[in-house]
Amino acid sequence: MANSVEIVHICRGDLTVDLVGPYEVVCALMNRSGGSTGNIDQACTVDESLLQSEIVA
């Protein structure tokens, strides 16, 4: 699944970006990376099966 992330912020190192699937499975797209650089404008691909997996406890 292709995704595009565009966030305007002065310090991208402050940010975490997660994609949450229908069964509340979380896939981290970005975790405080980029230091003091501003803004996020990137494309990423996530394996769709990871987000559609139902967790059985």
JOLINPE-V906786 format. One record per residue. N is the residue number from 1. RES is the residue in one letter. SS is DSSP state (helix for helix, strand for strand, loop for the rest). D_CENTER is the distance of its C-alpha to the mean C-alpha in Angstrom with 1 decimal. Layout:
# JOLINPE-V906786
[[N	RES	SS	D_CENTER] [N	RES	SS	D_CENTER]]
This chain:
# JOLINPE-V906786
[[1	M	loop	12.2] [2	A	strand	11.4] [3	N	strand	8.8] [4	S	strand	9.5] [5	V	strand	7.9] [6	E	strand	11.0] [7	I	strand	11.4] [8	V	loop	14.9] [9	H	loop	15.5] [10	I	loop	18.1] [11	C	loop	16.4] [12	R	helix	12.8] [13	G	helix	13.6] [14	D	helix	13.7] [15	L	loop	10.1] [16	T	strand	7.3] [17	V	strand	3.9] [18	D	strand	3.6] [19	L	strand	4.8] [20	V	strand	8.5] [21	G	loop	11.3] [22	P	loop	14.9] [23	Y	loop	16.1] [24	E	loop	13.6] [25	V	loop	12.0] [26	V	strand	8.7] [27	C	strand	6.3] [28	A	strand	4.5] [29	L	strand	2.6] [30	M	strand	5.1] [31	N	strand	8.0] [32	R	loop	10.9] [33	S	loop	11.5] [34	G	loop	13.9] [35	G	loop	16.6] [36	S	loop	18.5] [37	T	loop	17.4] [38	G	loop	16.7] [39	N	loop	14.2] [40	I	strand	11.0] [41	D	strand	11.9] [42	Q	strand	10.4] [43	A	strand	10.1] [44	C	strand	8.4] [45	T	strand	9.8] [46	V	loop	9.1] [47	D	loop	12.4] [48	E	helix	13.2] [49	S	helix	15.6] [50	L	helix	13.1] [51	L	helix	12.0] [52	Q	helix	15.6] [53	S	loop	17.3] [54	E	loop	19.3] [55	I	loop	19.7] [56	V	loop	23.5] [57	A	loop	24.7]]
